[in-house]
Amino acid sequence: MAAPSSFLKICFSPKCGASSSERWWKGWRLRSGNMAELCDRC
């Protein structure tokens, strides 16, 4: 069964775009007030 799209994480780095990672890191603050999420490689 596929996960709902609300739980799908994608690396915010335009050069990466990975959808799976062992660990997610907080990047910069977005205009929305949320934080960009980066995969463990970025």
N, C-alpha and C positions, 0 to 999 in steps of 0.2 A: 504494500500500500504506500503510495507516495505521500510525502509530508505536505501539509498545507503551505501555500506560497508565503504566508505570513512568517513561517519559521525558516525559510530558505535564506541563508546568508551567502552573500557574494562579496569577495574582496573589493574594496572601494578603489584600489589602485587601477587606473586605466590600462596599465601594462600587464596586469595579472588576471583579475577576474575569476580567481579560483572559487569554487563553491564548497570546498571541504577543507578543513584545517583542524589540526589537533588543538590549537589554541588561537584565539582571536585577540587582537590588540586594538586598543583605542587609538585613533589617529587624531585628526584635527576636528574642530567644531564646525558643523555645517550651518548654513543659514537657518535651517529649521530648529536649531538648538541641539539636535542630536549629535552624536559623535560618529565619525567615519570609522568603520570596522575594517581592519587589515588582517590578512592571514599571517600565519607564523613565518612564511617566507619573505614577506614584505616588511 
